[in-house]
């Protein structure tokens, strides 16, 4: 598999935020979001077999694993990796940009689907067929907002697709929007949105990798 990096850190996003987590960051992405903070994941740093990946993560005292990218679903072996991790006793999180089909992702995997908004440059990238494969109360929608227009777009998307029974995360780009403003918008929306700042950007320097 094309790998960018494998590391052990604190989960910075999703409802698992704050927990120790092993990250398997796969290389390659089909999008080029304007605010992307992992542009280094566009290129492959190494190629590892699934057996080599499993061997490497054994060194960490943790059973929570997130497969991320880049865009992990660009690699067909990602589904097999999910299955092997589950068989080995790991809890699997899969973060995807929503442009690729999640149909084959195993039901045990907890999907965090990142719906791209206008400021990302890719507001039309979401694969709408994915709606039928998402599991209510289990999988999560993440909306990274760069401005108020992004927030309004996210609210419209949620209402249009009747997503209020799903887990809904609002993640502000902290260099562009304050947490206070985001909190106010969430309160005013009347929707069950969860403010989700990137914890790793608060704990460590914003340019630090491998965290």
Secondary structure, 3 states (H helix, E strand, C coil): CEEEEEEEEECCCCCCCCCEEEEEEECCCCCCCCCCCCHHHHCCCEECCHHHHHHHHCCCCCCEEEEECCCHHHCCHHHHHHHHHHHCCCEEEEEECCCCCCCCCCCCCEEEEECCCHHHCCCCCCCHHHHHHCCCCCCEEEEEECCHHHHHHHHHHHHHCCCCCCEEEEEECCCCCCHHHHHHHHHHHCCCEEECCCHHHHHCCCCCCCC
